[in-house]
Amino acid sequence: MNLKEVLKLADDLVFARTGKHLNDLQETILRGTWEDEDYKEIANGVHRSEDRVREVGMELWQILSQELGEKVSKSNFRASMERLQISVVSHLEQHHNRIGSFNICGESRHPPDIPNLHPPNQETTNSKQTKISHQDLSEMPELGAFYDRTPELDTLTTWILQQRCRLIAIAGISGIGKTTLAVQLVQQIKDEFEYVIWCSLESSPTLDEFQHKLIEFFSQSEKLDSPATNQKPLPLIKYLQKSRCLIVLDDVHHLFSKNELAGKYKPGYEEYRSFFKQIEKLSHQSCFLLIGWEQPREITQIESQNPIVRTLQVTGLDIVAAREILKDYRLAEIDNCEELIHRYQGNPLWIKSVATLIKELGGCVTELLLDDTILLPENLKDVLEEQFDRLSELEKQVLSLLAKESEPVNLAKLLENGRMRSTDLLNALQSLSRRCLIEQQGSFYTLSPVLREYIKGL
């Protein structure tokens, strides 16, 4: 098996899993791995840091592992590819009379080394041929290293495929893994839909612009299916009723105003309120998945009354999954490993940020982790600053009060210390809770150690 064949096979597998071809760095890592180069040698050859090459490599092995259904790593990559080629050749020889129904490339959902190639009956074959799936995942981020989120994936899959929820919000603080979770989910369930599209709202499209984009996607796909027809595009709701569609809205917080309580629409974007209510009220068979630091207020208002509207608040990874991050940085055996994970609340981005700092300083920083020291690398502070810049002055005032307390405090003490109206305090606490910036323990409120340390430094 030559290198060209290996790269083609790996590219097919990555495309089947992510919808994207190998990028230059991924291809370079595969070349180097095939030629028995270590990460340092590969990094020197492309003038990149060893840590960056290692991170991309880990993500690549995970993608290949998911697609092949077996553990793929740098050490067994060659053996995995050779076994795969032998399996493919064997299956092709055994089933040459129906080779047209077998395709290792493109949208094949099962790895070709799984021996499940019994001749399909005619009814199944016809069914698969008539179901055409149109997918636009060009704005979906690449799936990085994915750490176990089985309960969350199971919950979302149940809501979408079994309970047929129409509107689902994925909420959580920055870095917790909302988008990564959504990417993994889409990869797992996308073939259950006739239309799948991932839309980033980072550019803050107006409702008209957003609806036009969706209608264009649906209408162009219809023309591909029936090129002879020249029908006018339908209203958006008609497409949602006519077909089973999955629409992902990423960075939904860009629809809302900065320096206001969570979920207040920017001027000119108020029509989204009616749009989301229509998605909930009107009868259709599609699902909208919303991802962002803030969510529309109307979702929270109608969620308790309507089971087809749901919110999933993403929390930190458990100890086992978070340890996998530290293993990638060769830090899983440091003293107080579990305490570090707990201190940073299992937040993948926070843990990676601290792990990078420890690695770059040669591990000497681990001595500081023996006490209650909270390390705040600059890139972690940048992430927090981006979210804190969105807060209202009232929310910032409440966070400052909470940062001064080492123990959870109740409303009475916050009112006494803050000297603000009870209505203002309650509204601020509700907004901070929706942003996942505060923790509630019964009638008491507190901050995570990381946020407390950050706010003290402002």
Secondary structure, 3 states (H helix, E strand, C coil): CCHHHHHHHHHHHHHHHHCCCCCHHHHHHHHHHHCCCCHHHHHHHHCCCHHHHHHHHHHHHHHHHHHHCCCCCCCCHHHHHHHHHHHHHHHHHHCHHHHHHCCCCCCCCCCCCCCCCCCCCHHHHHHHHHCCCEEECCCCCCCCCCCCCHHHHHHHHHHHHHCCCCEEEEECCCCCCHHHHHHHHHHHHHHHCCEEEEEECCCCCCHHHHHHHHHHHHHHHHHHHCCCCCCCCCCHHHHHHHCCEEEEEECHHHHECCCCCCCCECCCCCHHHHHHHHHHHCCCCCEEEEECCCCCHHHHHHHCCCCCEEEEECCCCCHHHHHHHHHHCCCCCCCCHHHHHHHCCCCHHHHHHHHHHHHHCCCHHHHHHHCCCCCCCHHHHHHHHHHHCCCCHHHHHHHHHHHCCCCCEEHHHHHHHHCCCHHHHHHHHHHHHHCCCCEEECCEEECCHHHHHHHHCC
